Amino acid sequence: MPLLCPQCGKPTLYLETGGVMGDIYRCKNCTYIGNFVIESDDDDLSDELREARRAATGK
Ligand SMILES: [Zn+2]
């Protein structure tokens, strides 16, 4: 199951660190850093991504 960046929607995340704060992911395609990622294996990504972007960016 790919991990998708909540900002750019690309599967370019990699695990930055794991620890007491939890896993932190960083995106190679944009500036996103955080523990929130999208795990999706279905085709209905658009709605999911829109929700995730709103949660991540506050817009
Ligand atoms: Zn990104």
N, CA, C, O and the ligand as a Tripos MOL2 file, in Angstrom:
@<TRIPOS>MOLECULE
protein
  237   235    60     0     0
PROTEIN
NO_CHARGES

@<TRIPOS>ATOM
      1 N           0.8480   -1.1980    0.0000 N.3       1 MET1
      2 CA          0.0000    0.0000    0.0000 C.3       1 MET1
      3 C           0.8810    1.2450    0.0000 C.2       1 MET1
      4 O           1.6830    1.4390    0.9130 O.2       1 MET1
      5 N           0.7340    2.0870   -1.0200 N.am      2 PRO2
      6 CA          1.5970    3.2700   -1.1030 C.3       2 PRO2
      7 C           1.2280    4.3210   -0.0650 C.2       2 PRO2
      8 O           0.0650    4.4770    0.3080 O.2       2 PRO2
      9 N           2.2370    5.0240    0.3800 N.am      3 LEU3
     10 CA          2.0090    6.1720    1.2530 C.3       3 LEU3
     11 C           2.0540    7.4240    0.3960 C.2       3 LEU3
     12 O           3.0320    7.6750   -0.3080 O.2       3 LEU3
     13 N           0.9880    8.2070    0.4630 N.am      4 LEU4
     14 CA          0.9010    9.3850   -0.3800 C.3       4 LEU4
     15 C           1.0420   10.6500    0.4570 C.2       4 LEU4
     16 O           0.5410   10.7300    1.5780 O.2       4 LEU4
     17 N           1.7240   11.6240   -0.1020 N.am      5 CYS5
     18 CA          1.8910   12.9060    0.5640 C.3       5 CYS5
     19 C           0.5590   13.6470    0.5890 C.2       5 CYS5
     20 O          -0.1020   13.7510   -0.4450 O.2       5 CYS5
     21 N           0.1490   14.1690    1.7550 N.am      6 PRO6
     22 CA         -1.1140   14.8930    1.8350 C.3       6 PRO6
     23 C          -1.0630   16.2540    1.1560 C.2       6 PRO6
     24 O          -2.1110   16.8460    0.8980 O.2       6 PRO6
     25 N           0.1190   16.7610    0.8620 N.am      7 GLN7
     26 CA          0.2260   18.0540    0.1950 C.3       7 GLN7
     27 C           0.2240   17.9280   -1.3250 C.2       7 GLN7
     28 O          -0.5420   18.6090   -2.0060 O.2       7 GLN7
     29 N           1.0700   17.0690   -1.8500 N.am      8 CYS8
     30 CA          1.1900   16.9770   -3.3050 C.3       8 CYS8
     31 C           0.5670   15.7020   -3.8580 C.2       8 CYS8
     32 O           0.3790   15.5810   -5.0690 O.2       8 CYS8
     33 N           0.2500   14.7650   -2.9980 N.am      9 GLY9
     34 CA         -0.4430   13.5620   -3.4470 C.3       9 GLY9
     35 C           0.4430   12.5560   -4.1530 C.2       9 GLY9
     36 O          -0.0540   11.6100   -4.7650 O.2       9 GLY9
     37 N           1.7520   12.7520   -4.0730 N.am     10 LYS10
     38 CA          2.6510   11.8200   -4.7520 C.3      10 LYS10
     39 C           3.2400   10.8240   -3.7510 C.2      10 LYS10
     40 O           3.3980   11.1360   -2.5710 O.2      10 LYS10
     41 N           3.5610    9.6280   -4.2340 N.am     11 PRO11
     42 CA          4.0800    8.5890   -3.3460 C.3      11 PRO11
     43 C           5.5760    8.7390   -3.1180 C.2      11 PRO11
     44 O           6.3450    7.7930   -3.2840 O.2      11 PRO11
     45 N           5.9720    9.9550   -2.7320 N.am     12 THR12
     46 CA          7.3960   10.2470   -2.5910 C.3      12 THR12
     47 C           7.7960   10.4300   -1.1310 C.2      12 THR12
     48 O           8.8070   11.0640   -0.8290 O.2      12 THR12
     49 N           7.0050    9.8790   -0.2410 N.am     13 LEU13
     50 CA          7.3190   10.0060    1.1770 C.3      13 LEU13
     51 C           8.3770    8.9890    1.5870 C.2      13 LEU13
     52 O           8.4330    7.8720    1.0730 O.2      13 LEU13
     53 N           9.2010    9.4080    2.5140 N.am     14 TYR14
     54 CA         10.0830    8.4290    3.1410 C.3      14 TYR14
     55 C          10.1200    8.6970    4.6410 C.2      14 TYR14
     56 O           9.8640    9.8140    5.0890 O.2      14 TYR14
     57 N          10.4350    7.6810    5.3950 N.am     15 LEU15
     58 CA         10.4150    7.7920    6.8460 C.3      15 LEU15
     59 C          11.6340    8.5630    7.3290 C.2      15 LEU15
     60 O          12.7750    8.1380    7.1510 O.2      15 LEU15
     61 N          11.3630    9.7010    7.9410 N.am     16 GLU16
     62 CA         12.4390   10.5440    8.4280 C.3      16 GLU16
     63 C          12.9730   10.0190    9.7580 C.2      16 GLU16
     64 O          14.1790    9.8420    9.9250 O.2      16 GLU16
     65 N          12.0930    9.7810   10.6730 N.am     17 THR17
     66 CA         12.4950    9.2800   11.9760 C.3      17 THR17
     67 C          11.3130    8.6490   12.6810 C.2      17 THR17
     68 O          10.1560    8.8860   12.3330 O.2      17 THR17
     69 N          11.6220    7.8510   13.6640 N.am     18 GLY18
     70 CA         10.5750    7.2980   14.5080 C.3      18 GLY18
     71 C          11.0190    7.4330   15.9370 C.2      18 GLY18
     72 O          12.2090    7.3050   16.2260 O.2      18 GLY18
     73 N          10.1150    7.6850   16.8250 N.am     19 GLY19
     74 CA         10.5090    7.8780   18.2150 C.3      19 GLY19
     75 C           9.3150    8.1620   19.0780 C.2      19 GLY19
     76 O           8.2020    7.7250   18.7860 O.2      19 GLY19
     77 N           9.5480    8.9000   20.1490 N.am     20 VAL20
     78 CA          8.4810    9.1590   21.1030 C.3      20 VAL20
     79 C           7.3570    9.9920   20.5030 C.2      20 VAL20
     80 O           6.2110    9.9150   20.9450 O.2      20 VAL20
     81 N           7.6920   10.7850   19.4980 N.am     21 MET21
     82 CA          6.6660   11.5870   18.8430 C.3      21 MET21
     83 C           5.9360   10.8020   17.7630 C.2      21 MET21
     84 O           4.9670   11.2880   17.1800 O.2      21 MET21
     85 N           6.3950    9.6130   17.5050 N.am     22 GLY22
     86 CA          5.8100    8.8240   16.4340 C.3      22 GLY22
     87 C           6.6360    8.9590   15.1780 C.2      22 GLY22
     88 O           7.6550    9.6500   15.1510 O.2      22 GLY22
     89 N           6.1830    8.2910   14.1440 N.am     23 ASP23
     90 CA          6.9160    8.3270   12.8850 C.3      23 ASP23
     91 C           6.7160    9.6620   12.1800 C.2      23 ASP23
     92 O           5.5980   10.1670   12.0780 O.2      23 ASP23
     93 N           7.8180   10.2210   11.6980 N.am     24 ILE24
     94 CA          7.7610   11.4540   10.9320 C.3      24 ILE24
     95 C           8.1710   11.1510    9.5000 C.2      24 ILE24
     96 O           9.2160   10.5520    9.2430 O.2      24 ILE24
     97 N           7.3320   11.5760    8.5870 N.am     25 TYR25
     98 CA          7.6130   11.3460    7.1690 C.3      25 TYR25
     99 C           7.9960   12.6570    6.5020 C.2      25 TYR25
    100 O           7.5290   13.7300    6.8850 O.2      25 TYR25
    101 N           8.8380   12.5510    5.5180 N.am     26 ARG26
    102 CA          9.2450   13.7030    4.7320 C.3      26 ARG26
    103 C           8.9660   13.4000    3.2600 C.2      26 ARG26
    104 O           9.0930   12.2610    2.8100 O.2      26 ARG26
    105 N           8.5860   14.4380    2.5260 N.am     27 CYS27
    106 CA          8.2780   14.2530    1.1110 C.3      27 CYS27
    107 C           9.4310   14.7590    0.2590 C.2      27 CYS27
    108 O           9.9690   15.8430    0.4850 O.2      27 CYS27
    109 N           9.7940   13.9490   -0.7220 N.am     28 LYS28
    110 CA         10.8840   14.3380   -1.6190 C.3      28 LYS28
    111 C          10.4150   15.2770   -2.7220 C.2      28 LYS28
    112 O          11.2240   15.9180   -3.3930 O.2      28 LYS28
    113 N           9.1060   15.3520   -2.9000 N.am     29 ASN29
    114 CA          8.5620   16.1500   -4.0000 C.3      29 ASN29
    115 C           8.1880   17.5700   -3.5640 C.2      29 ASN29
    116 O           8.1810   18.4880   -4.3840 O.2      29 ASN29
    117 N           7.8790   17.7510   -2.2880 N.am     30 CYS30
    118 CA          7.5070   19.0690   -1.7970 C.3      30 CYS30
    119 C           8.1110   19.2310   -0.4050 C.2      30 CYS30
    120 O           9.0140   18.4860   -0.0230 O.2      30 CYS30
    121 N           7.6160   20.1950    0.3400 N.am     31 THR31
    122 CA          8.2380   20.5140    1.6240 C.3      31 THR31
    123 C           7.5560   19.8390    2.8050 C.2      31 THR31
    124 O           7.8560   20.1510    3.9570 O.2      31 THR31
    125 N           6.6430   18.9160    2.5270 N.am     32 TYR32
    126 CA          5.8650   18.3360    3.6170 C.3      32 TYR32
    127 C           6.7180   17.5060    4.5710 C.2      32 TYR32
    128 O           7.5020   16.6510    4.1600 O.2      32 TYR32
    129 N           6.5340   17.7910    5.8580 N.am     33 ILE33
    130 CA          7.1070   16.9620    6.9080 C.3      33 ILE33
    131 C           6.0330   16.7690    7.9580 C.2      33 ILE33
    132 O           5.4220   17.7390    8.4040 O.2      33 ILE33
    133 N           5.7960   15.5420    8.3540 N.am     34 GLY34
    134 CA          4.7970   15.3250    9.3840 C.3      34 GLY34
    135 C           4.5020   13.8530    9.5590 C.2      34 GLY34
    136 O           5.0540   13.0000    8.8640 O.2      34 GLY34
    137 N           3.6290   13.5780   10.4910 N.am     35 ASN35
    138 CA          3.2920   12.1840   10.7720 C.3      35 ASN35
    139 C           1.9960   11.7800   10.1090 C.2      35 ASN35
    140 O           1.5600   10.6370   10.2460 O.2      35 ASN35
    141 N           1.3660   12.7080    9.3860 N.am     36 PHE36
    142 CA          0.1310   12.3800    8.6960 C.3      36 PHE36
    143 C           0.4170   12.0430    7.2440 C.2      36 PHE36
    144 O           0.9460   12.8690    6.5000 O.2      36 PHE36
    145 N           0.0710   10.8390    6.8470 N.am     37 VAL37
    146 CA          0.2460   10.4250    5.4610 C.3      37 VAL37
    147 C          -1.0340    9.7700    4.9930 C.2      37 VAL37
    148 O          -1.8780    9.3800    5.8010 O.2      37 VAL37
    149 N          -1.1740    9.6510    3.6960 N.am     38 ILE38
    150 CA         -2.3370    8.9870    3.1310 C.3      38 ILE38
    151 C          -1.9520    7.5810    2.7170 C.2      38 ILE38
    152 O          -1.0230    7.3780    1.9350 O.2      38 ILE38
    153 N          -2.6770    6.6170    3.2520 N.am     39 GLU39
    154 CA         -2.5040    5.2480    2.7970 C.3      39 GLU39
    155 C          -3.7170    4.9130    1.9660 C.2      39 GLU39
    156 O          -4.8420    4.9110    2.4640 O.2      39 GLU39
    157 N          -3.4920    4.6330    0.7160 N.am     40 SER40
    158 CA         -4.6310    4.3540   -0.1550 C.3      40 SER40
    159 C          -4.2800    3.3250   -1.2040 C.2      40 SER40
    160 O          -3.2250    3.3780   -1.8360 O.2      40 SER40
    161 N          -5.1830    2.4010   -1.3700 N.am     41 ASP41
    162 CA         -5.0070    1.4430   -2.4520 C.3      41 ASP41
    163 C          -6.2560    1.3780   -3.3190 C.2      41 ASP41
    164 O          -6.4240    0.4690   -4.1330 O.2      41 ASP41
    165 N          -7.1240    2.3580   -3.1270 N.am     42 ASP42
    166 CA         -8.3290    2.3370   -3.9560 C.3      42 ASP42
    167 C          -8.2720    3.4490   -4.9990 C.2      42 ASP42
    168 O          -7.3230    4.2320   -5.0310 O.2      42 ASP42
    169 N          -9.2660    3.5080   -5.8260 N.am     43 ASP43
    170 CA         -9.2620    4.4660   -6.9270 C.3      43 ASP43
    171 C          -9.8980    5.7930   -6.5430 C.2      43 ASP43
    172 O          -9.8260    6.7630   -7.2970 O.2      43 ASP43
    173 N         -10.5120    5.8330   -5.3830 N.am     44 ASP44
    174 CA        -11.2440    7.0370   -4.9910 C.3      44 ASP44
    175 C         -10.3400    7.9520   -4.1760 C.2      44 ASP44
    176 O         -10.6580    8.3340   -3.0490 O.2      44 ASP44
    177 N          -9.2240    8.2860   -4.7690 N.am     45 LEU45
    178 CA         -8.2250    9.0770   -4.0510 C.3      45 LEU45
    179 C          -8.5740   10.5560   -4.0080 C.2      45 LEU45
    180 O          -8.1620   11.2530   -3.0810 O.2      45 LEU45
    181 N          -9.3030   11.0410   -4.9630 N.am     46 SER46
    182 CA         -9.5280   12.4830   -5.0680 C.3      46 SER46
    183 C         -10.1950   13.0450   -3.8240 C.2      46 SER46
    184 O          -9.7340   14.0430   -3.2700 O.2      46 SER46
    185 N         -11.2610   12.4240   -3.3870 N.am     47 ASP47
    186 CA        -11.9530   12.9160   -2.2040 C.3      47 ASP47
    187 C         -11.0690   12.7790   -0.9680 C.2      47 ASP47
    188 O         -11.0130   13.6640   -0.1140 O.2      47 ASP47
    189 N         -10.3950   11.6660   -0.9040 N.am     48 GLU48
    190 CA         -9.5330   11.4060    0.2420 C.3      48 GLU48
    191 C          -8.4000   12.4310    0.3050 C.2      48 GLU48
    192 O          -8.0460   12.9290    1.3730 O.2      48 GLU48
    193 N          -7.8470   12.7290   -0.8630 N.am     49 LEU49
    194 CA         -6.7450   13.6810   -0.9170 C.3      49 LEU49
    195 C          -7.2160   15.0880   -0.5760 C.2      49 LEU49
    196 O          -6.5110   15.8430    0.0940 O.2      49 LEU49
    197 N          -8.3890   15.4260   -1.0310 N.am     50 ARG50
    198 CA         -8.9330   16.7530   -0.7370 C.3      50 ARG50
    199 C          -9.1430   16.9240    0.7710 C.2      50 ARG50
    200 O          -8.8130   17.9670    1.3360 O.2      50 ARG50
    201 N          -9.6830   15.9110    1.4030 N.am     51 GLU51
    202 CA         -9.8730   15.9420    2.8470 C.3      51 GLU51
    203 C          -8.5280   16.0460    3.5660 C.2      51 GLU51
    204 O          -8.3750   16.8070    4.5210 O.2      51 GLU51
    205 N          -7.5840   15.2880    3.1000 N.am     52 ALA52
    206 CA         -6.2720   15.2600    3.7420 C.3      52 ALA52
    207 C          -5.5690   16.6120    3.5870 C.2      52 ALA52
    208 O          -4.9320   17.1020    4.5200 O.2      52 ALA52
    209 N          -5.6920   17.1980    2.4160 N.am     53 ARG53
    210 CA         -5.0620   18.5050    2.1930 C.3      53 ARG53
    211 C          -5.6680   19.5580    3.0950 C.2      53 ARG53
    212 O          -4.9630   20.4110    3.6340 O.2      53 ARG53
    213 N          -6.9790   19.4930    3.2560 N.am     54 ARG54
    214 CA         -7.6400   20.4590    4.1320 C.3      54 ARG54
    215 C          -7.1610   20.2650    5.5800 C.2      54 ARG54
    216 O          -6.9440   21.2370    6.3040 O.2      54 ARG54
    217 N          -7.0040   19.0440    5.9780 N.am     55 ALA55
    218 CA         -6.5570   18.7540    7.3450 C.3      55 ALA55
    219 C          -5.0930   19.1980    7.5300 C.2      55 ALA55
    220 O          -4.7120   19.6870    8.5930 O.2      55 ALA55
    221 N          -4.3020   19.0200    6.4950 N.am     56 ALA56
    222 CA         -2.8680   19.2950    6.6210 C.3      56 ALA56
    223 C          -2.5330   20.7700    6.4740 C.2      56 ALA56
    224 O          -1.5960   21.2620    7.1030 O.2      56 ALA56
    225 N          -3.2930   21.4760    5.6500 N.am     57 THR57
    226 CA         -2.9650   22.8660    5.3590 C.3      57 THR57
    227 C          -3.9050   23.8550    6.0140 C.2      57 THR57
    228 O          -3.6010   25.0460    6.0890 O.2      57 THR57
    229 N          -5.0510   23.3740    6.4920 N.am     58 GLY58
    230 CA         -6.0200   24.2570    7.1080 C.3      58 GLY58
    231 C          -6.8060   25.0860    6.1210 C.2      58 GLY58
    232 O          -7.5200   26.0100    6.5090 O.2      58 GLY58
    233 N          -6.6780   24.7560    4.8330 N.am     59 LYS59
    234 CA         -7.4180   25.4920    3.8110 C.3      59 LYS59
    235 C          -8.6770   24.7240    3.3800 C.2      59 LYS59
    236 O          -9.4240   25.1960    2.5230 O.2      59 LYS59
    237 ZN          4.6890   16.1570   -1.1170 Zn       60 ZN60
@<TRIPOS>BOND
     1     1     2 1
     2     2     3 1
     3     3     4 2
     4     3     5 am
     5     5     6 1
     6     6     7 1
     7     7     8 2
     8     7     9 am
     9     9    10 1
    10    10    11 1
    11    11    12 2
    12    11    13 am
    13    13    14 1
    14    14    15 1
    15    15    16 2
    16    15    17 am
    17    17    18 1
    18    18    19 1
    19    19    20 2
    20    19    21 am
    21    21    22 1
    22    22    23 1
    23    23    24 2
    24    23    25 am
    25    25    26 1
    26    26    27 1
    27    27    28 2
    28    27    29 am
    29    29    30 1
    30    30    31 1
    31    31    32 2
    32    31    33 am
    33    33    34 1
    34    34    35 1
    35    35    36 2
    36    35    37 am
    37    37    38 1
    38    38    39 1
    39    39    40 2
    40    39    41 am
    41    41    42 1
    42    42    43 1
    43    43    44 2
    44    43    45 am
    45    45    46 1
    46    46    47 1
    47    47    48 2
    48    47    49 am
    49    49    50 1
    50    50    51 1
    51    51    52 2
    52    51    53 am
    53    53    54 1
    54    54    55 1
    55    55    56 2
    56    55    57 am
    57    57    58 1
    58    58    59 1
    59    59    60 2
    60    59    61 am
    61    61    62 1
    62    62    63 1
    63    63    64 2
    64    63    65 am
    65    65    66 1
    66    66    67 1
    67    67    68 2
    68    67    69 am
    69    69    70 1
    70    70    71 1
    71    71    72 2
    72    71    73 am
    73    73    74 1
    74    74    75 1
    75    75    76 2
    76    75    77 am
    77    77    78 1
    78    78    79 1
    79    79    80 2
    80    79    81 am
    81    81    82 1
    82    82    83 1
    83    83    84 2
    84    83    85 am
    85    85    86 1
    86    86    87 1
    87    87    88 2
    88    87    89 am
    89    89    90 1
    90    90    91 1
    91    91    92 2
    92    91    93 am
    93    93    94 1
    94    94    95 1
    95    95    96 2
    96    95    97 am
    97    97    98 1
    98    98    99 1
    99    99   100 2
   100    99   101 am
   101   101   102 1
   102   102   103 1
   103   103   104 2
   104   103   105 am
   105   105   106 1
   106   106   107 1
   107   107   108 2
   108   107   109 am
   109   109   110 1
   110   110   111 1
   111   111   112 2
   112   111   113 am
   113   113   114 1
   114   114   115 1
   115   115   116 2
   116   115   117 am
   117   117   118 1
   118   118   119 1
   119   119   120 2
   120   119   121 am
   121   121   122 1
   122   122   123 1
   123   123   124 2
   124   123   125 am
   125   125   126 1
   126   126   127 1
   127   127   128 2
   128   127   129 am
   129   129   130 1
   130   130   131 1
   131   131   132 2
   132   131   133 am
   133   133   134 1
   134   134   135 1
   135   135   136 2
   136   135   137 am
   137   137   138 1
   138   138   139 1
   139   139   140 2
   140   139   141 am
   141   141   142 1
   142   142   143 1
   143   143   144 2
   144   143   145 am
   145   145   146 1
   146   146   147 1
   147   147   148 2
   148   147   149 am
   149   149   150 1
   150   150   151 1
   151   151   152 2
   152   151   153 am
   153   153   154 1
   154   154   155 1
   155   155   156 2
   156   155   157 am
   157   157   158 1
   158   158   159 1
   159   159   160 2
   160   159   161 am
   161   161   162 1
   162   162   163 1
   163   163   164 2
   164   163   165 am
   165   165   166 1
   166   166   167 1
   167   167   168 2
   168   167   169 am
   169   169   170 1
   170   170   171 1
   171   171   172 2
   172   171   173 am
   173   173   174 1
   174   174   175 1
   175   175   176 2
   176   175   177 am
   177   177   178 1
   178   178   179 1
   179   179   180 2
   180   179   181 am
   181   181   182 1
   182   182   183 1
   183   183   184 2
   184   183   185 am
   185   185   186 1
   186   186   187 1
   187   187   188 2
   188   187   189 am
   189   189   190 1
   190   190   191 1
   191   191   192 2
   192   191   193 am
   193   193   194 1
   194   194   195 1
   195   195   196 2
   196   195   197 am
   197   197   198 1
   198   198   199 1
   199   199   200 2
   200   199   201 am
   201   201   202 1
   202   202   203 1
   203   203   204 2
   204   203   205 am
   205   205   206 1
   206   206   207 1
   207   207   208 2
   208   207   209 am
   209   209   210 1
   210   210   211 1
   211   211   212 2
   212   211   213 am
   213   213   214 1
   214   214   215 1
   215   215   216 2
   216   215   217 am
   217   217   218 1
   218   218   219 1
   219   219   220 2
   220   219   221 am
   221   221   222 1
   222   222   223 1
   223   223   224 2
   224   223   225 am
   225   225   226 1
   226   226   227 1
   227   227   228 2
   228   227   229 am
   229   229   230 1
   230   230   231 1
   231   231   232 2
   232   231   233 am
   233   233   234 1
   234   234   235 1
   235   235   236 2
@<TRIPOS>SUBSTRUCTURE
     1 MET1         2 RESIDUE 1 A MET
     2 PRO2         6 RESIDUE 1 A PRO
     3 LEU3        10 RESIDUE 1 A LEU
     4 LEU4        14 RESIDUE 1 A LEU
     5 CYS5        18 RESIDUE 1 A CYS
     6 PRO6        22 RESIDUE 1 A PRO
     7 GLN7        26 RESIDUE 1 A GLN
     8 CYS8        30 RESIDUE 1 A CYS
     9 GLY9        34 RESIDUE 1 A GLY
    10 LYS10       38 RESIDUE 1 A LYS
    11 PRO11       42 RESIDUE 1 A PRO
    12 THR12       46 RESIDUE 1 A THR
    13 LEU13       50 RESIDUE 1 A LEU
    14 TYR14       54 RESIDUE 1 A TYR
    15 LEU15       58 RESIDUE 1 A LEU
    16 GLU16       62 RESIDUE 1 A GLU
    17 THR17       66 RESIDUE 1 A THR
    18 GLY18       70 RESIDUE 1 A GLY
    19 GLY19       74 RESIDUE 1 A GLY
    20 VAL20       78 RESIDUE 1 A VAL
    21 MET21       82 RESIDUE 1 A MET
    22 GLY22       86 RESIDUE 1 A GLY
    23 ASP23       90 RESIDUE 1 A ASP
    24 ILE24       94 RESIDUE 1 A ILE
    25 TYR25       98 RESIDUE 1 A TYR
    26 ARG26      102 RESIDUE 1 A ARG
    27 CYS27      106 RESIDUE 1 A CYS
    28 LYS28      110 RESIDUE 1 A LYS
    29 ASN29      114 RESIDUE 1 A ASN
    30 CYS30      118 RESIDUE 1 A CYS
    31 THR31      122 RESIDUE 1 A THR
    32 TYR32      126 RESIDUE 1 A TYR
    33 ILE33      130 RESIDUE 1 A ILE
    34 GLY34      134 RESIDUE 1 A GLY
    35 ASN35      138 RESIDUE 1 A ASN
    36 PHE36      142 RESIDUE 1 A PHE
    37 VAL37      146 RESIDUE 1 A VAL
    38 ILE38      150 RESIDUE 1 A ILE
    39 GLU39      154 RESIDUE 1 A GLU
    40 SER40      158 RESIDUE 1 A SER
    41 ASP41      162 RESIDUE 1 A ASP
    42 ASP42      166 RESIDUE 1 A ASP
    43 ASP43      170 RESIDUE 1 A ASP
    44 ASP44      174 RESIDUE 1 A ASP
    45 LEU45      178 RESIDUE 1 A LEU
    46 SER46      182 RESIDUE 1 A SER
    47 ASP47      186 RESIDUE 1 A ASP
    48 GLU48      190 RESIDUE 1 A GLU
    49 LEU49      194 RESIDUE 1 A LEU
    50 ARG50      198 RESIDUE 1 A ARG
    51 GLU51      202 RESIDUE 1 A GLU
    52 ALA52      206 RESIDUE 1 A ALA
    53 ARG53      210 RESIDUE 1 A ARG
    54 ARG54      214 RESIDUE 1 A ARG
    55 ALA55      218 RESIDUE 1 A ALA
    56 ALA56      222 RESIDUE 1 A ALA
    57 THR57      226 RESIDUE 1 A THR
    58 GLY58      230 RESIDUE 1 A GLY
    59 LYS59      234 RESIDUE 1 A LYS
    60 ZN60       237 GROUP 0 **** ****
